[in-house]
Amino acid sequence: MNYLAHSILSFSDGQLVGNMIADFIKNNERENFPPEIQEGIKLHRAIDTFTDAHPAVSEAKKIFSPLVRLYSGAFVDVAFDYFVAHLYTEQDLKIHSAKAYKILWENEEWLPEHYKKMLIRMEHDDWLTNYRQDQGIKFSMQNVLHKAKYLEKDIPVFDAFLQHKPELQTCFDQFFPDILAECKNNFGII
């Protein structure tokens, strides 16, 4: 799952902070954070592990793997945030996004420097709300391509997203109730 889904699957301030910064810290650094942020880091990693093993996610990866091979999971994560965004009204999504940015900045002392730099861009361009728009997904997919060392920067992954949106929606619909149940059962957060 990508940033929006991780923020949605966090229901306390500390969990949100930990869930959002988890990819920016090493596992052995986790103990340097308050317990609630540690729980959010643990939650992030559990979400990623569950997501990677889910059959509907494996099916969705088949859409992108001919284009990006092992990076297909990253593009599924971005695509799924589009469908997460459509679970909410645009106004509710804007409210959630503003709250998430506010919580993150209120906990700035715990944010890794590299994450803070990204958060400035994330908030300025309102990534969390813009996952609702095709152009927001295009931007995010281009961002993944830009960061990927071994991929050409003009691979038509966004075209694949548009072409296969119904199949991706089906995969998401099979997956998302399961991740919600997994979070509830193991973290008691939903």
Buried (B, 14 or more C-beta within 10 A) or exposed (E): BBBBBBBBBBBBBBBBBBBBBBBBBEEEEBEEBEEBBBBBBBBBBBBBEBBEEBEBBBBBBEBBBEBBEEBBBBBBBBBBBBBBBBBBEEEEBBEBBBBBBEBBEEBEEBBBEEBBEBBEEBBEEBBBBBBBEEEBBBBBBBBBBEEBEEBEEEBEBBEBBEEBBEEBBBBBEBBBEBBBEBBEEEBEBE
